[in-house]
Amino acid sequence: MASERPGPNEDISVVTPCFNEEGNVREVYERVRSLMLSLNRYRYEHIFIDNASRDSTFAVLSEIASRIRM
């Protein structure tokens, strides 16, 4: 019988849609990152989808992405 508890190499994808979210997209990123790191048993990716924002959401997301090492 397969275990229901995830193993240390389980992958999680978090998808966050964004529309004019320049004021909080950094906080969302930091909170999700903090939670996933505290769990310390998953590999994860955080996918942001900018839905044609009219503010600087895309610029903020680009800045966040530029800080991440692949």
Summary of the structure (lengths in Angstrom):
residues: 70
radius of gyration: 14.4
end to end distance: 35.6
largest distance: 50.7
contacts: 140
relative contact order: 0.27
helix: 37%
strand: 26%
